[in-house]
Amino acid sequence: MAFVELNDVTLEYVNEANVTRAIENVSLQIEQGEFVAIAGPSGCGKTTILKLVAGLLKATQGTVTVANERVTGPLKIVGMAFQNPTLLPWRTTLENILLPLEIVEPHKRLFRQNFSTYVEAAHNLLNTVGLDGFADRHPWQLSGGMQQRASLCRALIHEPQILLLDEPFGALDAFTREELWGVLQTLWQKRQCTVILVTHDLREAVYLANTVYVMSRRPGRLVSRTPIHLPRPRTLEDTFRADFIEYVHEIRRKITEGLA
């Protein structure tokens, strides 16, 4: 079985007398350690899929399975990062990164006992993302790109088996965004966790993912699957290659067809 599997999943949001079908009959299989990107028009249910995998939403129809277990509630093996870093302003960078270890078992129970080990792990992550020396800074002392780097560290500090990313670089300028593609690729290659990335940026999807899925307009359905056969590590220079550009055009065509 796949590590993450959605089998004929439909989800409806019910608000008083109104019912909104967010996604419909979605089936998806993701192997352990795979990096997947999901693209599609706004409101097509991309974020809904992340919430279903994390156990934050329950499917109206169908099943969601992770690590051969049916998802029935929030999973501890998941790390998440969003478009806005949502760092707590009264905590330092280091304290923000350590926050999941204060909440998620078994780390919560062992936090005081393993504090020095956790701090060392946090510093190692900070070094990997280029934030060495910024552990004692507060969020307001960091640029947007630096805050997002810290957010990635926070999502990975408890060594999750699945990393869920909801347009994590969407609010950043183009230069910073492209720089962080390389940071995320390095983190993934070191950790080899399973990653599901939601993005509107097709260059970002092709740069980072092993496989890119395209969804139709709401109710969202998966309309295509495109394996990305490009060598790693990928560089910004690769984004100008003909084969890279062709992948971007191919996925764009599939999104346009899904809007028809």
N, C-alpha and C positions, 0 to 999 in steps of 0.2 A: 504493500500500500504506500501511497505518497505520504509525505510527512504532514502536509496540510492538504485537506480535501474538502471541497464544497460539492455536495451532490444534490443537483436539482433544487437549488435554494431560491426561495422567493421570500421577500420581506416587505410587509406592509406597515406603514405608520397610521395609527388610528387616532383621530382627534375629533372628539364628540361625534358628529354624524359624518365626518369626512374620512375617507380612506385613501391614502396615497401609496401606490405600489412603487417602491423605490427600485428594487431589482426583481427580475423574473427569470426563473428556471436557469440559474447560474450553476454550472458545473466547472470545477477548476481543480487541478492537481499540481502541487508544488513539491518538488523533491527536497530533501534535507540539504541545507547548504546552498540552495539555489537563490539567485538574485532575480526577482521578478518585478517588472514595472507594469502598472495599469494606467492606461491613458483613455481619454474620452471627453465628451463635452461636459460642461458644468451641470451638476445636478443629476448625473447619470447613475450615481450609486457607488462610486469608487470608494469614498470614505466609509460607506455602509459596509462594504466587504471587509475593510480593516477592523471595524467594530465587531463584526460577526466572528472573525478569526480570534480577536482578543477576548471574546466572550462577554462583551459589553452590550450586545444585542442578541436576541434569540430569534431564530428564523421562524417565519410564519409557516413555511413549508420547506421540507428537505432537511438535510443534516450537514453539520460542520464537524469535521474530525481533525484533531491535531495529535500527532504522535500515537496514532491508533486508539485514541480515546475521544468519545463524543464530547463536544464542548457544551457545557451546561451552565457555565458561569465564568467570571473573570479568571484569566490564566496568570499564574505567577511566572511562567517561562517567557513572557512577552515584555519587550521594551518598546516604548513609543516616543516619537518626536514629531512635532507639529510645525506648521508654518510660522507661528509665533513661539519663541523659546519658552515663555511662561516661567522664567526663573523668578524665585522669590526675592524681592528687592532687599530684604533685611538680612539675607544670608550671603556669605561670600561665595565665590565660584566653587571652591572646594566643598563648602557646606551644601550647596545646591546639588552637586554631583553625588554626594553621599546620601542624599535624601531617600532614594529608593531602598537603601540598605537599612534605614530606620523604620521602614514600613513593611517590606516584603519578607515573609518567613522563608527559610530559617534565619536569614540575616538579621532580622529585627531582634530575635532572641540572643544572637551572638554578637550584637553590635559592639558592646563595650569590650567584650573579651577579645574580639578580632579587630579592634579599632585601628591599630597601627598597620595591620595588613590591608585593611580597606583603604586607608589613606595612601599607602604606597601604590595600590592599584589605581586610585584616582589620579595620582601624580603621573603614573605611566601613561594613562589615557590622555592627560593634558599634554604631555610631551609628544604623543603621537599626533595630536591634532594641531600642534604648534602653539599651545597656550602655556608652555613652561614659563614659570615666573608670574603667572596671573592668578594663582590659587587664592590669594588673599584679597583680590579685587571684588567689588560688588557689581551687580549687573549694570548699574548706571555708569560704571567706569569702563565698560566694554562696548565696542562697536557692535552693530547688528550681526556681522559675520562671526565675531568672537563669541557672542551670546549663543549663536546657533551651534558653534563648535562645542561649547559647554553643554548645550542641550543634548547633543549626540553622546557626549561622555556620560551624562546622567542616564540616558537610555540604555547604555551598555555596561554600567558599573556592576550590575548584579549578574552579568554574564548570561543574558537571556538567550534562549535557543531561537527565538523569532524576534526580528526587529521590524516594526511597522512604522513607516514614514509617510506622513500626510503632507505633501508639498512642502518639505522642510526648508527649501531654499527659495520659495516663491516670492518672498517679500524682500529679497536681497537684490542688489545691483548685479548686472551681468558679470562683471569681473569677479566679484566675491563669490557669486554662485558657481562659476566655472572652477574657481580655486577649490571650493568645497567638494566638487565632484571628485577631485583627486583625493581629498581627505577621506571621504566616505569609502571610496574604492580601497584605499589602504587599510582602513578599519575592517572592512568586510574580508579582505584577503587574509588579515591576521586572525580574525575571529571565526570566519567561516560559518557564521550563523545564517539562518534563512531570513531573507529580506524581502518584504513587499513594499514597494515604493509607489505611491500615488503621485502623478505629476501631469501637468499640462505641457511641459517642455519636452518635445519629442527628441531633441538633441540630448537632453539629460537622460531620457529613457534609454536611448541607444548606447550612450557612453557607459552607463552603469549596469544595465541589466543583461542577464543571460537570455531572458525571454520577455517579450513585450506583448501584453494583452490589450485589446481595444474593446471598449464598451460602446453600445448604442446609446441614443438619447433615452430618457426615462419613459417607461420602466427599463432600467439598464439590463442589457443582455450581453454576454460575451460574443463578439462577432468575428474576432480573429485572434490568432496566436502566431507570433513571429519570433522564432529563435534567432539570436544575434550571434553569428559566427565570426567574431572579431577577436584577435589575440589580446591577452592581458599581460601586463598592465596597459590600459589605454591612456593615451595622452591627448592634450588639446590639439596637437598637430594632427592626430588621427581624425579629428572631426572635419578636416578639409579633404580627406580621402574620398575617392569616388564611391567605394563600397559603403562607407559610413553614410554619405549623403543619400545614396540609393535606399538604404534602410529607412532613413527619415522620410523620404518621399513615399515609400511603400506604406508606412504606417499612417502617414497623412491621408493617403488615398483611402485606406480602410476606415479611417474616422469619417471622411466625407461620405463614403458609402453607407456608414452606419447612421448618418443623419438623414439619409434619403427616405 
